Amino acid sequence: MDPQILWLACAATVGYILLKSIYRLYFHPLRKFPGPKLAAITSLYEFYYNVIRSGKFLFEIERMHEQYGPIVRINPREIHIKDPDFYDQIYISRRQDKDPNHVRSLSVPLSSAATVPHELHRRRRELINPFFSKRSVVGLEHLVQDKVAQVGQHLTKALANRTVVSLDELFAGLTADVISQYTFGQSIGILDTANLRNEFRDALTAATSVAHIARFSPLFEIMLTTVPRFVEWVNPRLKGFFDVKRSVEGTIHDTWKGKTSKDIEKPKTIFDTLCDPSLPAEERTVERIRDEALVILAAGTETTARVLTIGFFHIYRNPAILQKLRDEIKQVMPQPTDRVPLAQLESLPYLTAIINESFRVSHSVTVRLPRVLPTALQYKDYTIPPGTSISQAIYFVHMDPTVFPSPETFRPERWIEATDNGERLNKYLVPFTKGPRICVGLNLAYSELYQVFATLVRRFDLEIYNTTPESIHVTRDMMIGLSDADEMKVHSLVTGTVVD
């Protein structure tokens, strides 16, 4: 290449970057918001912390707030607010779009979770909302109870064999079996296996490991869709992720081949609804159905399993909490093998407090969830222009010491005390976020949590094994909270059963 042309190209590039930086610092609609100048100029600031340093930007945001206050410009186009009393103003708005740049991290562009426009998201959610209503969940309560009974069988076997149990694998098996039954009408059968091999969970872990890269690189997102074989050759860890996608696509094609009269008599599933011929053609493509199914499976597996895992870790490390919870459960479950309706379990205040506190400290969703509102939003002296990407990470709400004193401490009593004092502490419990984009599976999650905590605490004595508080301390945001390890692992020994 002609050196002069090369020099001109370099000069033009430098000039463009310089002009763009000047615009973002001095003329951009967000120019008056506090924050690091480098973050205002370029998204490479965030790229460094989330890609190079593997999920550390969440804690850099925390440092920004310590320096600049409760409202900060964290990148050229996004405002982050750290104020739990302002959470509702961001997320409860009737009309809200998602940030188109941010949803790339999900790698499922046609799912409702990654749908940017408000109206399209509303139509897609209306398809699946009925399956997750409280009435539907209660109607399938026996399914959850059956899976909890299978978990009990695994623990009984571990007691007899004196083997170590991986609680995170056990609970991920339960949640994966439940949500797959909900979605496809057939469980994937993790709990039917001795080793609890969960390829879907492995695939989800692989997907989250590249989530930040996908967000910053549209090309990488395109490659995930168009040349998966090449991507998995470059990164073999992603093979499981693509295998799961191909498996779901195969199920779609099998469904489209037609059903027998016997099949038609079966209850309609979420998958049947997504494949319904009455839907518009653009909403019934293989890619659209596949992406929606994958999100439902992912959201229904790891998040609830994480809450159970962290909850059991704290309960069984604190004998006073364990005994108090067990004494309360015995009131409605006289025999260890009794099955108790969800409504009865929901009436137990300490069990409810345990679940709330487990949600708060488990950090199942650490990725911030930006919203784009069509109207201006006022925060104190700042007017946030319409169309701005605004977020508040759930992690900061749940760990705010002004709302939850000693936030690192697992203390269920805080929820009882708040109720006794007439305080609405539940306002600050936002694991499913809020508003029109709230997680659709919250009723199912609560059903699983009430049944698992009640049944297993009533029946089994566990000893947390080779797991310390440091090993489950969240130090990285990879969409879900992780320690410095790739997975949140909690092991235990089953030391006995409760017979009284």
C-alpha positions in Angstrom: 0.0 0.0 0.0 1.1 3.5 -0.8 2.7 5.0 2.4 0.9 8.3 1.8 -2.5 6.5 1.6 -1.7 4.6 4.8 -0.7 7.8 6.5 -4.0 9.5 5.4 -6.0 6.5 6.6 -4.3 6.7 10.0 -4.8 10.4 10.3 -8.5 10.1 9.3 -9.0 7.4 12.0 -7.3 9.5 14.7 -9.3 12.5 13.6 -12.6 10.6 13.8 -11.7 9.2 17.3 -10.7 12.7 18.4 -13.9 14.4 17.1 -16.1 11.6 18.6 -14.4 11.9 21.9 -14.9 15.7 21.9 -18.6 15.3 21.1 -19.2 12.7 23.8 -17.4 14.9 26.4 -18.8 18.3 25.5 -21.9 18.0 23.3 -23.5 14.7 24.0 -26.9 14.8 25.9 -25.3 13.0 28.8 -22.3 15.4 29.0 -23.3 16.9 32.4 -23.6 13.6 34.2 -20.8 12.7 36.6 -18.4 9.9 35.9 -14.9 9.1 34.6 -14.0 11.0 31.4 -12.6 7.8 29.9 -15.9 6.0 30.5 -17.8 8.8 28.8 -15.4 8.7 25.8 -15.3 5.0 25.0 -16.9 1.6 25.9 -13.4 0.2 26.0 -13.4 1.2 29.6 -16.1 -1.3 30.3 -14.6 -3.8 27.9 -11.4 -3.8 29.9 -13.2 -4.7 33.2 -15.7 -7.2 31.8 -13.7 -8.9 29.1 -10.1 -8.5 29.9 -10.6 -8.8 33.7 -13.5 -11.2 33.4 -16.6 -9.7 34.9 -15.2 -7.0 37.2 -17.1 -3.9 35.8 -19.9 -4.3 38.4 -17.4 -3.5 41.1 -15.9 -0.7 39.1 -19.4 0.8 38.9 -19.5 0.5 42.7 -16.2 2.4 43.0 -17.6 5.1 40.6 -20.6 5.6 42.8 -18.3 6.0 45.9 -16.4 8.7 44.0 -19.1 10.5 42.0 -22.4 9.9 43.9 -25.6 8.0 43.3 -25.9 8.8 39.5 -23.0 8.0 37.2 -22.4 7.9 33.4 -20.8 4.5 33.2 -20.3 4.4 29.4 -21.0 6.8 26.5 -24.7 6.1 26.4 -25.8 4.6 29.7 -26.6 6.1 33.1 -26.5 3.9 36.3 -28.3 4.9 39.5 -27.4 3.4 42.8 -30.4 4.3 44.9 -32.8 1.5 46.1 -35.6 4.0 46.5 -35.4 4.9 42.8 -35.5 1.3 41.5 -39.3 1.4 40.8 -39.1 4.6 38.8 -36.8 2.9 36.3 -38.4 -0.5 36.0 -42.1 -0.1 36.6 -42.7 2.3 33.7 -45.6 0.9 31.5 -43.6 1.4 28.3 -40.0 0.5 28.1 -37.6 -0.8 25.5 -34.4 -2.8 26.1 -31.0 -1.5 25.2 -30.2 -3.1 21.8 -26.5 -3.2 22.5 -27.0 -4.9 25.8 -29.2 -7.8 24.7 -26.5 -9.2 22.5 -24.9 -10.7 25.5 -27.8 -13.2 25.7 -26.9 -14.8 22.3 -30.6 -15.6 21.8 -31.7 -12.5 19.7 -35.3 -13.8 19.0 -36.3 -14.6 22.5 -38.7 -12.3 24.4 -35.8 -11.6 26.9 -33.8 -10.1 24.1 -36.7 -8.3 22.4 -36.0 -4.6 22.3 -39.4 -3.0 21.3 -42.0 -2.8 24.1 -45.0 -3.9 22.0 -43.3 -6.9 20.4 -42.1 -8.0 23.8 -45.7 -7.7 25.2 -47.1 -9.9 22.4 -44.4 -12.5 22.9 -44.9 -12.6 26.7 -48.7 -13.0 26.4 -48.1 -16.4 24.8 -46.3 -17.9 27.8 -47.7 -15.9 30.7 -50.7 -18.3 31.3 -48.4 -21.2 31.9 -46.7 -19.4 34.8 -49.7 -17.9 36.5 -50.2 -18.8 40.1 -53.2 -21.0 39.2 -51.2 -23.0 36.7 -48.3 -23.4 39.1 -50.6 -24.7 41.8 -52.2 -27.0 39.3 -48.9 -28.7 38.7 -47.7 -28.7 42.3 -47.5 -32.5 42.2 -44.8 -32.3 39.6 -42.6 -30.2 41.9 -43.3 -32.5 44.8 -42.4 -35.6 42.7 -39.0 -34.0 41.8 -38.3 -33.1 45.4 -39.0 -36.7 46.4 -36.4 -37.7 43.8 -33.9 -35.3 45.4 -34.7 -37.0 48.8 -33.8 -40.4 47.2 -30.4 -39.1 46.1 -29.7 -37.8 49.7 -30.8 -41.1 51.2 -28.5 -43.0 48.9 -25.6 -40.6 49.8 -26.3 -41.2 53.5 -26.1 -45.0 53.0 -22.9 -44.8 50.9 -21.3 -42.0 52.9 -20.7 -40.0 49.7 -20.3 -36.3 49.2 -23.2 -34.5 47.6 -22.8 -31.5 45.3 -25.8 -29.5 46.3 -25.6 -27.2 43.3 -25.7 -30.1 40.9 -28.5 -31.7 42.8 -30.7 -28.6 42.8 -29.8 -27.7 39.2 -31.0 -31.2 38.3 -34.3 -30.6 40.0 -34.9 -27.3 38.5 -33.9 -28.5 35.0 -36.2 -31.4 35.2 -39.1 -29.3 36.4 -38.7 -26.5 33.8 -38.2 -29.0 30.9 -41.4 -30.8 31.9 -43.1 -27.4 32.0 -41.7 -26.4 28.6 -41.8 -29.6 26.5 -44.2 -31.9 28.5 -41.3 -34.3 29.1 -38.5 -34.0 31.7 -34.9 -34.3 30.6 -34.4 -36.6 33.5 -31.3 -35.3 35.3 -32.5 -36.7 38.6 -33.0 -40.1 37.0 -29.2 -40.4 36.6 -26.8 -41.4 39.3 -24.1 -38.8 38.5 -26.6 -36.0 37.8 -24.9 -35.2 34.5 -26.5 -31.9 33.3 -25.4 -31.0 29.8 -27.8 -28.1 29.7 -26.2 -26.5 32.8 -22.8 -27.0 31.3 -24.0 -25.3 28.1 -25.3 -22.4 30.1 -22.0 -22.0 31.9 -20.2 -21.9 28.6 -22.6 -19.3 27.2 -22.2 -17.0 30.2 -18.4 -17.3 29.8 -18.6 -15.5 26.4 -21.6 -13.2 27.2 -19.5 -10.0 27.6 -17.6 -10.8 24.4 -20.9 -11.2 22.5 -22.1 -7.9 23.8 -19.0 -5.9 22.6 -18.6 -7.8 19.3 -21.6 -7.9 16.9 -19.4 -10.0 14.6 -19.0 -12.6 17.4 -22.8 -12.7 17.8 -23.2 -13.3 14.1 -20.6 -16.1 14.1 -22.5 -17.8 17.0 -25.5 -18.0 14.6 -24.0 -18.5 11.2 -20.8 -20.6 11.7 -21.3 -22.5 15.0 -19.0 -25.4 14.0 -16.1 -23.0 13.5 -16.8 -21.2 16.8 -16.9 -24.5 18.8 -13.7 -25.6 17.0 -12.0 -22.4 18.2 -13.5 -22.7 21.7 -14.4 -26.3 22.4 -16.0 -25.3 25.7 -19.0 -23.9 23.6 -19.7 -27.3 22.0 -22.3 -28.1 24.7 -24.1 -24.8 24.1 -24.4 -25.6 20.4 -25.4 -29.2 21.1 -28.3 -28.0 23.2 -29.4 -25.5 20.5 -29.3 -28.3 17.9 -31.3 -30.6 20.2 -34.0 -28.0 20.6 -34.1 -27.4 16.8 -34.5 -31.2 16.4 -37.5 -31.2 18.8 -39.0 -28.3 16.8 -38.8 -30.3 13.5 -40.2 -33.4 15.2 -43.2 -31.3 16.4 -43.8 -29.9 12.9 -43.9 -33.4 11.4 -47.3 -33.8 13.1 -48.9 -35.4 16.1 -50.9 -38.5 16.5 -54.5 -38.3 17.9 -53.1 -39.6 21.2 -50.6 -36.8 21.3 -53.3 -34.2 20.7 -55.1 -35.3 23.8 -52.1 -34.4 26.0 -52.2 -31.0 27.8 -50.8 -28.2 25.7 -47.3 -27.2 26.6 -45.3 -24.0 26.2 -43.5 -25.6 23.3 -46.8 -26.4 21.6 -47.9 -22.8 22.0 -44.7 -21.5 20.4 -45.2 -23.9 17.5 -48.9 -23.2 17.1 -49.8 -22.8 13.3 -52.1 -19.9 14.1 -49.1 -17.7 15.0 -47.7 -15.3 12.3 -45.1 -16.9 10.2 -42.3 -14.6 11.5 -43.1 -15.7 15.0 -42.9 -19.4 14.2 -39.5 -19.9 12.7 -37.1 -22.5 14.0 -34.8 -19.7 15.3 -37.5 -17.8 17.1 -38.9 -20.9 18.9 -35.5 -22.2 19.7 -34.4 -18.9 21.3 -37.5 -18.6 23.4 -37.3 -22.2 24.6 -33.6 -21.8 25.5 -34.3 -18.7 27.6 -37.1 -20.4 29.5 -34.9 -23.4 30.2 -32.0 -21.3 31.3 -34.0 -18.9 33.4 -35.8 -21.8 35.1 -32.6 -23.8 35.9 -29.6 -22.0 37.3 -31.2 -19.1 39.0 -33.6 -21.0 41.3 -30.9 -23.7 41.9 -28.5 -21.0 43.0 -31.0 -19.7 45.6 -31.4 -23.2 47.0 -27.7 -23.9 47.0 -26.8 -20.7 48.9 -29.7 -20.9 51.2 -28.8 -24.5 52.3 -25.2 -23.4 52.8 -26.2 -20.8 55.3 -29.0 -22.8 57.0 -26.8 -25.8 57.7 -23.8 -23.7 58.9 -26.0 -22.1 61.5 -27.6 -24.6 64.0 -29.9 -21.9 65.5 -31.4 -21.0 62.1 -31.8 -24.7 61.2 -33.6 -25.6 64.4 -35.9 -22.6 64.3 -36.8 -23.4 60.7 -37.3 -27.1 61.4 -39.5 -26.5 64.4 -41.8 -24.2 62.3 -42.0 -26.7 59.4 -43.0 -29.5 61.8 -46.1 -27.6 62.6 -47.5 -28.3 59.1 -45.4 -31.4 58.3 -45.7 -33.7 61.3 -44.2 -36.6 59.5 -40.9 -36.2 57.5 -42.5 -37.7 54.3 -45.7 -35.6 54.4 -46.6 -33.6 51.3 -47.9 -30.1 52.2 -49.8 -27.8 49.8 -47.9 -24.7 48.7 -50.5 -22.4 50.2 -49.9 -23.9 53.6 -46.1 -23.5 53.3 -46.5 -19.9 52.2 -48.2 -19.1 55.6 -45.0 -20.0 57.5 -43.3 -16.7 58.3 -39.8 -18.0 59.1 -39.7 -20.2 56.0 -40.7 -17.2 54.0 -38.0 -15.1 55.6 -35.5 -17.9 54.8 -36.5 -17.8 51.1 -36.4 -14.0 51.0 -32.9 -13.9 52.5 -31.7 -16.7 50.2 -32.9 -14.6 47.2 -31.1 -11.5 48.6 -27.7 -13.1 49.1 -27.5 -15.6 46.2 -27.0 -13.0 43.4 -28.4 -15.2 40.8 -28.6 -12.3 38.4 -25.8 -9.8 38.6 -25.9 -8.5 35.0 -27.4 -5.0 35.0 -30.7 -4.8 33.0 -30.8 -1.4 31.2 -34.2 0.1 30.2 -34.8 2.7 27.6 -37.8 4.9 28.5 -39.7 7.0 26.0 -40.0 10.0 28.3 -37.5 12.0 30.4 -36.8 10.8 33.9 -36.0 13.1 36.8 -33.5 12.0 39.4 -32.9 14.7 42.0 -31.3 17.6 40.1 -30.7 15.5 37.0 -33.0 15.2 34.0 -32.3 12.0 32.1 -33.2 12.6 28.4 -35.7 10.2 26.8 -34.1 7.4 24.9 -31.3 7.1 27.4 -30.2 3.6 28.6 -30.8 3.6 32.4 -30.0 0.8 34.8 -29.7 -0.2 38.5 -28.0 -3.5 39.2 -30.0 -5.8 41.4 -26.8 -6.6 43.3 -26.6 -3.0 44.6 -30.2 -3.0 45.9 -29.8 -6.3 47.8 -26.5 -5.3 49.3 -27.4 -1.7 50.3 -26.5 -1.3 54.0 -29.0 1.5 54.5 -31.8 -1.0 53.7 -30.1 -4.3 54.8 -27.7 -3.6 57.7 -24.7 -5.9 57.6 -25.7 -7.0 54.1 -23.1 -9.8 53.9 -24.7 -11.5 56.9 -27.4 -14.1 56.3 -30.1 -13.0 58.8 -33.7 -14.2 58.1 -34.8 -12.4 61.2 -34.5 -9.0 59.4 -37.7 -9.9 57.4 -39.7 -10.8 60.5 -38.6 -7.6 62.3 -39.5 -5.5 59.3 -43.0 -7.0 59.2 -43.5 -6.5 63.0 -42.4 -2.8 62.6 -44.8 -2.3 59.6 -41.9 -1.8 57.2 -42.2 -2.9 53.5 -38.8 -4.5 53.2 -40.1 -6.7 50.3 -40.1 -3.5 48.2 -36.3 -3.9 48.0 -36.4 -7.6 47.1 -36.1 -7.6 43.3 -34.5 -10.9 42.1 -37.1 -11.0 39.3 -36.8 -7.2 38.6 -40.2 -5.4 38.2 -42.6 -4.0 35.8 -43.6 -5.3 32.3 -40.3 -7.1 31.9 -40.5 -8.9 35.2 -39.3 -12.6 35.1 -42.2 -14.7 34.0 -41.2 -17.7 36.2 -41.4 -16.2 39.6 -44.5 -18.2 40.7 -42.8 -21.5 39.7 -39.6 -20.5 41.4 -41.4 -19.8 44.7 -43.2 -23.1 44.4 -39.9 -25.0 44.1 -38.2 -23.0 46.9 -41.0 -23.6 49.4 -41.2 -27.3 48.7 -37.5 -28.0 48.6 -36.6 -26.0 51.8 -39.5 -27.4 53.7 -39.2 -31.1 52.7 -35.4 -31.4 52.9 -34.9 -29.5 56.1 -37.6 -31.5 57.7 -36.0 -34.8 56.7 -32.2 -34.5 56.5 -29.2 -33.5 58.6 -26.4 -32.1 56.4 -22.9 -31.1 57.1 -21.4 -28.5 54.7 -18.2 -30.1 53.4 -15.1 -28.4 52.0 -17.0 -25.2 51.2 -16.1 -21.9 52.8 -17.9 -18.5 52.7 -15.0 -17.3 50.5 -15.8 -20.0 47.9 -19.3 -18.6 47.4 -18.4 -14.9 47.7 -19.4 -13.1 44.5 -16.4 -11.4 42.9 -17.4 -11.4 39.2 -20.4 -10.6 37.1 -20.8 -13.2 34.3 -24.6 -12.5 34.0 -24.9 -14.5 37.2 -22.6 -13.9 40.2 -19.5 -16.0 40.4 -16.6 -16.3 42.7 -13.1 -16.4 41.2 -13.9 -20.0 40.1 -16.1 -20.7 37.1 -18.9 -22.3 39.1 -20.5 -21.7 42.5 -20.0 -25.1 44.2 -21.4 -26.2 47.5 -20.7 -29.7 48.8 -22.2 -31.5 51.8 -22.3 -34.8 53.7 -25.7 -36.3 54.7 -25.2 -37.1 58.3 -28.6 -38.4 59.2 -32.4 -38.3 58.9 -34.9 -36.6 61.2 -37.3 -39.2 62.5 -39.5 -37.3 65.0 
